[in-house]
Amino acid sequence: MPIVVEYERDLVHHYSDAGYMIRNTTTGGVYPDAWDLAEFNYEYVETDEKIPTEEDGESESPEEREYAEAGRIMLGDE
């Protein structure tokens, strides 16, 4: 499946619409979704790993929640 790319001001949001983790082709980092500054032009590919859900017994780490909150603040969605 293709990666969904959405533009919000100077940020770019990448995610899989099929519910899979994505991998940054430059850094190799694997994420459920990614917010980047547009100037970096990062590209992502879908992995074969489904995004963990609370039903799986896994939830976001405190660091992931902090990043998500920072993204909302940057976009003015406090």
C-alpha positions in Angstrom: 0.0 0.0 0.0 1.2 3.5 -0.6 2.1 5.8 2.3 -0.3 8.6 2.9 1.4 12.0 2.9 -0.4 15.1 4.3 1.0 18.6 4.4 0.3 20.9 7.4 2.1 24.3 7.2 5.9 23.5 7.3 5.3 19.9 8.5 4.7 16.6 6.5 2.7 13.8 8.1 3.4 10.2 6.8 1.4 7.1 7.7 0.1 3.8 6.4 -3.6 3.8 5.7 -3.6 0.0 6.1 -2.4 0.2 9.7 1.2 -0.9 9.2 4.4 0.6 10.7 6.5 2.8 8.3 10.3 2.9 7.9 12.2 6.1 7.1 14.4 5.2 4.1 17.1 7.6 5.2 17.5 6.8 8.9 16.0 3.3 9.1 13.7 4.4 12.0 10.4 2.5 12.2 7.3 4.4 13.4 3.4 4.1 13.4 3.4 7.6 11.8 5.9 10.4 11.3 5.8 14.2 11.4 8.8 15.9 9.8 9.8 19.3 8.7 9.1 19.6 5.0 12.6 20.8 4.3 14.0 17.3 5.1 12.1 15.6 2.3 12.1 12.2 4.1 10.6 9.2 2.4 8.9 6.2 4.1 8.0 2.7 3.1 5.5 0.4 4.7 6.7 -2.5 6.7 5.0 -5.8 7.2 4.5 -5.1 10.9 1.0 -4.1 12.0 0.8 -1.1 14.4 0.4 -2.5 17.9 -2.9 -1.7 19.5 -4.1 -1.7 23.1 -5.9 -4.9 22.4 -2.5 -6.4 21.6 -1.5 -5.5 25.2 0.7 -2.7 23.9 0.1 1.0 24.0 2.1 4.2 23.2 5.2 4.8 25.3 5.4 8.0 27.3 7.9 9.3 24.6 5.4 8.6 21.8 2.7 10.4 23.7 5.1 13.4 24.2 5.9 13.5 20.5 2.2 13.4 19.6 1.4 16.2 22.0 4.3 18.3 20.6 2.9 17.8 17.1 -0.6 18.9 18.2 0.9 22.0 19.8 3.0 22.8 16.7 -0.2 22.6 14.6 -2.2 24.7 17.0 -4.4 21.8 18.1 -3.8 22.1 21.8 
